[in-house]
Every structure is written in C-alpha cells, then in structure tokens.
Amino acid sequence: MIYADYNGSAPLDSQVKNYLLKRLEDGPFANPNAIHNLGTKTLMGMEKARSICAKILGAKKHQIFFNSGSTEGIATVFHSILSEAKKNHKTSFIISGFEHAAIPNTASYYQKEGFEIKTLPTTKSGIVDLEVLKKWLEEGRDQLAMVSIMAANNESGIIQPYKEIGRLCNSYGIPFFCDTTQYIGKAHFNFEESEMDYAILSGHKIGALTGAGILLAKEPSLLKPLIIGGGQETGLRGGTQNYIGNETLAVALTSVEEKLAHSKEIELARNAFEKDIKDSFPEVVIIGESSPRLGTTTYLSYPGIHGQAIQIELESDNIFVTTSSACSDNSPVTSHVLKAMGISDEVGRGVVRISLGMDSPLGYYKEIGEKLKKAYRKLSKVKSF
Ligand SMILES: Cc1ncc(COP(=O)(O)O)c(C=O)c1O
C-alpha cells in the first residue's frame, strides 16, 4: 500500500506514535489548570511543548496559541482583525483566488457583514500578481483591514513569495496573515524572519494528532477569542486544553526538523518521476512545473482523462491519491485553484494530486510511476472527455 495523500492528512509520525504509547502508559492525566500536583505536572508538560514548538518555529513562547487546527486559526485571525477594523472604518481585505476553501468561505461570511473582498489576480505560474498587490495597497491603504495569502498551496504545492508579500504589507502598515498549513512541516520556516503577522498549522498535516494546532501571532494583544470560556491560553481560547494533542505537536515538529535534512533527496526523486511520466506521455501537464513548489507534491493532468478515473485505477493497485475535482452528477468541476491560474477545464478535470511525506521511501515514486503509466495507457484508449 502506498499512501500518497499527505497534503490531505499525514499519517501519525513514528516518533509521535512511540511518544504516545509511553505517554498513555505513564500519564499524568489531569486538568492542566488544576492547582494540585498532577495538574501542575500536566501543565508543565504542555508548557514544555509550547517552548519546543516556539523554538522550532522561530517564535517567542507567548506568540504560540494552541487550538484545534488551521480552520480555527483562520476564524480567529479574521474575527480578531475584522471586528476591530469595523470600528476604524476599514472596510475591505485582500485574499488570493487560490486559498484553501476555509479562507474564501470565512471571507464570504464577513462580506455579508459589510466587508468588501478584493481577490488578487494570479499569474499563469500560480503566483499572485505582486504589481497589482502593490497598487491595491497604495490605493486602499486607508480602507484595507488585512491581506490573507497562503504560503504553499494544498493542491499544487506552489509556494508564494511570502516574505516579499509581508514586506509590502508591512510598508503600508497592513496586517499580513499567511496560511502556512501546507508549508510548515514541508519546508524550513521561521516566524520571526517570515514578515508575517499571523501564521497557522494543523497537527494532522505534520504527523501529530488531529484536533491539535497552533496559531502564531506576532502581537498577541491584538487577538480576540472566538471561545471565551474559562480564560485558558491567556484568555484567548477558552476550554480545557488538548494537552496530549499539544504535546504531540512538539514531538512532530522535532521530527520534522530531522526529516527536513533529507528534503532534497525526495524532491529529486519527485522530479525524476515527473520527467519519466512526461517522457512517456508528453501531453501530460504538471501544474506549477516551473514555479517554486513543495518537494513532495505532484499535481498532474492528462487532458481528456478524468482524474477520478486515474484515482480509481491507482486505488485498485493500492495507491491512494486524490483529485481536486468536486464531482456532482458525473460532471467533475475544475477547482477554484486551477481556475485562478487560468487553467482550462480540459486540464482541470484530469488532475490527480500525489503528495508524499519527506520520509516516504524514494522507491515509492518508481512504483507510482509504473502504475500511473499503466493507467494512462489503459484510459487513453477510451478518453472520457
Ligand atoms: C492550506 C490549508 N489551509 C487550511 C486547511 C484547513 O485545515 P484543517 O482542516 O486542519 O483545519 C487545510 C486543510 O487541508 C489546508 O490545506
């Protein structure tokens, strides 16, 4: 079996698994906010995890807020910035057209509250148009509440010039929120040097437990809680903390540090795999091929063959990949990410996303390549659209 959907959710990291086995055996299990000894021990374990996460992420400990994951982080940032912006008559914000659905959906909520969403155009290479961003920042400096642009795309793996974007936003005094969900864990990241005001991560994307995540905030005093509750997380996120989940974040991030040392090897294997496919089938399109990309993601399309048909073929060979197409009534739709890049429906309907982990055996690419070529050979004879 080859699991190639790490961008969807990474399997539990082996160090996290070993940690959990011992942790569940040894305890302690207590409310980290309790004043008795077991509570204090539990709190100390969680605070140690916070320090480790801060160190690895290049942040200060007080800039790390544990939560349930990226969707909550997104909601908290939008709520914090936009509720304050309203008071200051800042009425619009900028996003890109290729954000994860959690961003446009949250943005639509605030649109109904009276905000204007300004969606930045994307160049053909999948990068936001920085000239337009500059122009919009210049023209809208008095009305703009924030800029929200992701670091790495979940479908294509394309990496945005986030430092440049952050520098631009900072020069106009506009907060920059960067969805780093796919970037952290797959590339070197340092919050202090990132030029971001807010960043996020989800535990299940980095091999930690699902339901644990982090919101990083450069200036925590600007955050507002979504859940008020009992004042946990310095009043910014009520509810008894998911302390074991939070501990797994520290273990997973420590493991990521080690895996990143080998990131070049897997990227080279990925590149060789893509070249082999293109040599055999020159009509295949690799999305974002010439753009900076995560080294473990391939997003490719054979125009005329449905991505879902390929996914089913690969699954019959025990290889688990995804497509990006939402499918209704057998009419797959090109994803909004690809549409933002101006990619045609013919290519858009054919896409398959293959995403491995940095510690996946390099030989996986050879096996996926063989099975993918087999599927293309079979299905190209009966092109489906
Ligand atoms: C780029 C990006 N942002 C946000 C999310 C939302 O993460 P979660 O579902 O863990 O809250 C995802 C999940 O796929 C993602 O890939």
The ligand as an SDF file (V2000), in Angstrom:
LIG
                    3D

 16 16  0  0  0  0  0  0  0  0999 V2000
   -3.8470   25.2730    3.0340 C   0  0  0  0  0  0  0  0  0  0  0  0
   -4.8380   24.7760    4.0370 C   0  0  0  0  0  0  0  0  0  0  0  0
   -5.4060   25.6460    4.8720 N   0  0  0  0  0  0  0  0  0  0  0  0
   -6.2990   25.2640    5.7980 C   0  0  0  0  0  0  0  0  0  0  0  0
   -6.6790   23.9520    5.9190 C   0  0  0  0  0  0  0  0  0  0  0  0
   -7.6700   23.5640    6.9710 C   0  0  0  0  0  0  0  0  0  0  0  0
   -7.0500   22.7120    7.8900 O   0  0  0  0  0  0  0  0  0  0  0  0
   -7.8850   21.8810    8.9660 P   0  0  0  0  0  0  0  0  0  0  0  0
   -8.9350   21.1400    8.1980 O   0  0  0  0  0  0  0  0  0  0  0  0
   -6.8910   21.0020    9.6050 O   0  0  0  0  0  0  0  0  0  0  0  0
   -8.4910   22.8580    9.9130 O   0  0  0  0  0  0  0  0  0  0  0  0
   -6.1240   22.9960    5.0570 C   0  0  0  0  0  0  0  0  0  0  0  0
   -6.5170   21.5860    5.1130 C   0  0  0  0  0  0  0  0  0  0  0  0
   -6.4900   20.8720    4.1410 O   0  0  0  0  0  0  0  0  0  0  0  0
   -5.1660   23.4210    4.0970 C   0  0  0  0  0  0  0  0  0  0  0  0
   -4.5770   22.5600    3.2540 O   0  0  0  0  0  0  0  0  0  0  0  0
  1  2  1  0
  2  3  1  0
  2 15  2  0
  3  4  2  0
  4  5  1  0
  5  6  1  0
  5 12  2  0
  6  7  1  0
  7  8  1  0
  8  9  2  0
  8 10  1  0
  8 11  1  0
 12 13  1  0
 12 15  1  0
 13 14  2  0
 15 16  1  0
M  END
$$$$
